[in-house]
Amino acid sequence: MRAVVVYESMYGNTHRIADAIGAGLEAAFDVRVVPVSHAGPELIADVDLVVVGGPTHVHGMSRASTRKAAVQAADKPVGGLTVEPDALGPGLREWFGSLGDYPVRAAAFDTRMHGPAALTGRAAKGVTRLLREHGFDVVAEPESFLVTKQDRLEPQEQDRARDWAAKLAAGIAAGVAQG
């Protein structure tokens, strides 16, 4: 079985989570982890699972304006943040706009500030909605992985992402074996 993890990342946190998810899926899938800027529709045409995620900006998925603000924030000398190479490129919203319908199993994740989702928002909710609108079979509840106020991953979040993905893979593999 084949899986692809498509991610959008500003400072590398979502990229690291995507890589951890890819590692967790490897027990059951041949996995590719790709930034959204390299995820053309042909990449997901013949896969068995698509996992999609991005950072939470202003309570939801990023926009061109919020990506620009994130890059500007990283330019400040006190932040110590490094911007991902594709940070100003198209994001998940634009990617979904390029897709047709895909009857493929899918799951969504995000990175967001540590705190109640009602206060921080969750990009994964919007990703899940768009997955469903494009015909994907969403097979898991959206998952959030947490970052600090300094835009660093909380300890153990990469391990948690790997475990989440391994459980997702095992559930799909068991379903395929049964059905």
C-alpha positions as CSV (number, residue, x, y, z in Angstrom):
1,M,0.0,0.0,0.0
2,R,1.1,3.6,-0.7
3,A,0.6,6.7,1.4
4,V,1.6,10.3,0.9
5,V,1.9,13.0,3.6
6,V,1.3,16.5,2.3
7,Y,2.3,19.4,4.5
8,E,2.6,23.1,4.7
9,S,5.2,24.5,7.1
10,M,6.5,28.0,8.0
11,Y,9.2,27.4,10.6
12,G,9.7,23.6,10.3
13,N,7.5,22.4,13.1
14,T,4.8,21.0,10.7
15,H,7.5,19.6,8.5
16,R,9.0,17.7,11.5
17,I,5.5,16.5,12.4
18,A,4.9,15.4,8.8
19,D,8.2,13.4,8.8
20,A,7.2,11.8,12.1
21,I,3.8,10.8,10.7
22,G,5.6,9.4,7.7
23,A,7.8,7.3,9.9
24,G,4.7,6.1,11.8
25,L,3.0,5.0,8.6
26,E,6.0,3.0,7.3
27,A,5.0,-0.3,9.0
28,A,2.0,-0.6,6.6
29,F,2.8,1.8,3.8
30,D,5.4,2.9,1.3
31,V,5.4,6.5,2.3
32,R,6.3,9.8,0.6
33,V,6.4,13.1,2.6
34,V,6.1,16.1,0.4
35,P,5.6,19.9,0.9
36,V,2.4,21.2,-0.6
37,S,4.4,23.0,-3.3
38,H,5.5,19.6,-4.7
39,A,2.1,17.8,-4.3
40,G,0.5,17.9,-7.7
41,P,-2.8,16.0,-8.2
42,E,-0.9,13.2,-10.0
43,L,1.0,12.5,-6.7
44,I,-2.2,11.4,-4.9
45,A,-4.0,9.8,-7.8
46,D,-3.0,6.2,-7.1
47,V,-2.4,6.1,-3.3
48,D,-4.2,4.3,-0.6
49,L,-3.9,7.1,2.1
50,V,-3.4,10.8,2.1
51,V,-2.5,12.6,5.3
52,V,-2.6,16.4,5.0
53,G,-1.6,19.0,7.5
54,G,-0.4,22.6,8.1
55,P,0.1,25.2,10.7
56,T,-2.8,27.0,12.4
57,H,-2.8,30.7,11.5
58,V,-5.4,33.1,12.9
59,H,-7.6,30.2,14.1
60,G,-7.5,28.3,10.8
61,M,-5.6,27.4,7.7
62,S,-3.0,29.8,6.5
63,R,-3.6,32.4,3.8
64,A,-1.1,34.3,1.7
65,S,-1.3,37.3,4.1
66,T,-0.7,35.1,7.2
67,R,2.2,33.3,5.5
68,K,3.7,36.8,4.7
69,A,3.3,37.8,8.3
70,A,5.0,34.6,9.5
71,V,8.0,35.3,7.3
72,Q,8.1,38.9,8.5
73,A,8.0,37.7,12.2
74,A,11.0,35.4,11.5
75,D,13.0,38.3,10.2
76,K,13.0,39.9,13.6
77,P,16.3,39.4,15.4
78,V,14.9,38.3,18.7
79,G,12.8,35.4,17.3
80,G,15.6,33.1,16.2
81,L,13.2,31.4,13.7
82,T,14.2,29.9,10.4
83,V,11.7,30.0,7.6
84,E,11.0,27.0,5.4
85,P,12.1,27.4,1.8
86,D,8.5,27.2,0.4
87,A,6.9,29.4,3.2
88,L,5.7,32.1,0.8
89,G,4.5,29.7,-1.8
90,P,1.1,28.2,-2.3
91,G,-0.5,26.8,0.9
92,L,-3.1,24.1,1.5
93,R,-6.0,26.3,0.6
94,E,-4.5,26.9,-2.9
95,W,-3.6,23.2,-3.2
96,F,-7.2,22.1,-2.5
97,G,-8.3,24.6,-5.1
98,S,-6.3,22.6,-7.7
99,L,-7.8,19.2,-6.8
100,G,-10.8,17.3,-8.2
101,D,-12.5,14.5,-6.3
102,Y,-10.5,11.7,-4.9
103,P,-12.2,8.6,-3.3
104,V,-9.1,7.9,-1.2
105,R,-8.7,7.4,2.6
106,A,-7.4,10.5,4.3
107,A,-6.6,12.1,7.6
108,A,-5.8,15.7,8.7
109,F,-3.4,17.2,11.3
110,D,-2.2,20.6,12.3
111,T,0.3,22.3,14.5
112,R,-1.0,25.0,16.8
113,M,-0.2,26.9,20.0
114,H,-0.6,25.0,23.2
115,G,-3.9,26.0,24.7
116,P,-7.6,25.3,24.4
117,A,-8.6,24.8,20.7
118,A,-11.4,27.4,21.3
119,L,-8.7,30.0,21.8
120,T,-6.0,28.8,19.4
121,G,-8.1,27.5,16.5
122,R,-7.4,24.3,14.6
123,A,-6.3,24.3,10.9
124,A,-7.0,20.5,10.8
125,K,-10.8,21.2,11.1
126,G,-10.6,23.2,7.8
127,V,-8.4,20.6,6.2
128,T,-10.9,17.8,7.2
129,R,-13.8,19.8,5.7
130,L,-11.9,20.3,2.4
131,L,-10.9,16.7,2.3
132,R,-14.5,15.7,2.5
133,E,-15.5,18.3,-0.1
134,H,-13.1,16.7,-2.5
135,G,-14.5,13.2,-2.0
136,F,-11.8,11.9,0.4
137,D,-12.9,9.2,2.9
138,V,-11.7,10.8,6.2
139,V,-10.8,7.8,8.4
140,A,-9.6,9.6,11.6
141,E,-10.5,12.6,13.7
142,P,-8.3,15.6,13.0
143,E,-5.2,15.7,15.2
144,S,-3.3,18.7,16.6
145,F,0.3,18.8,17.6
146,L,1.4,21.5,19.9
147,V,4.0,24.3,19.7
148,T,5.1,26.7,22.4
149,K,4.6,30.5,22.3
150,Q,8.2,30.6,21.0
151,D,7.1,28.6,18.0
152,R,9.0,25.4,19.0
153,L,7.4,22.0,19.2
154,E,6.4,20.9,22.6
155,P,8.5,18.0,23.9
156,Q,7.3,14.6,22.8
157,E,5.1,15.9,20.0
158,Q,7.1,14.1,17.3
159,D,6.8,10.8,19.2
160,R,3.1,11.4,19.6
161,A,2.8,12.1,15.9
162,R,4.7,8.9,15.1
163,D,2.4,6.9,17.4
164,W,-0.8,8.5,16.0
165,A,0.3,7.6,12.5
166,A,1.2,4.0,13.5
167,K,-2.2,3.5,15.0
168,L,-3.8,5.0,11.9
169,A,-1.7,2.6,9.7
170,A,-2.6,-0.4,11.8
171,G,-6.3,0.3,11.7
172,I,-6.2,0.7,7.9
173,A,-4.1,-2.4,7.5
174,A,-6.5,-4.4,9.7
175,G,-9.4,-3.1,7.7
176,V,-7.8,-4.1,4.4
177,A,-6.9,-7.6,5.8
178,Q,-10.5,-8.1,6.9
179,G,-12.3,-6.6,3.9
